[in-house]
Amino acid sequence: MLAERAYVPNMTRVLTAEDLLQPGIPEHADLVRGVLMVREPPGFRHGEIIARLTIILGTYVQAHGLGRVVAGDAGFKLESDPDTVRGADVAFVSRERLPHGSPVAFPSVAPDLAVEILSPGDRPGQTLAKVADWLSAGSRLVWVIDPERRRARVYRQDGSEAMLGEDDALDGEDILPGFACSLNVILEATA
């Protein structure tokens, strides 16, 4: 996840999810209650962690026929009127909740698991607001991975939280039954 700043190409109207698909809209952006929040492109380490976690999760999900894993800020429409579209660094949607086919735009479903990878410029308030949006929209589990501090925080829909150190494992709980992966493995080459 990267620090956000507002980008409003036309101050006279609130943007919609459909507007995000138009030319001229920056690629790295979320739409938060009709306001475009632009982020800087992620750095190499950020991309490396996303790729590693996507491979690990994707392999597990495919082997067990659990649903789909997406990455690279795949957008999900979490609210309407005004629209909120959030992009997750990595996300899992269970087979039962998958939209029919692969939508070109933004499915109106929250992922079961949303994963955010922090970047040095991220602000705690923005990160917590994004976590709140995921959970309020129906995500059951959110992992926020902090590569700098080599730890992760786990947020659950029931309001409980957990802090994990680098030797602890991220657990799929009841969302990805049997899945566990050490944070050290995910952060492998970033030390």
Helices and strands as residue ranges (DSSP letters): E 4-7, G 18-21, E 29-32, E 35-39, H 44-64, E 67-79, E 84-94, G 95-97, E 113-117, H 124-137, E 141-146, E 151-156, E 161-165, E 169-171, E 180-182, H 183-186
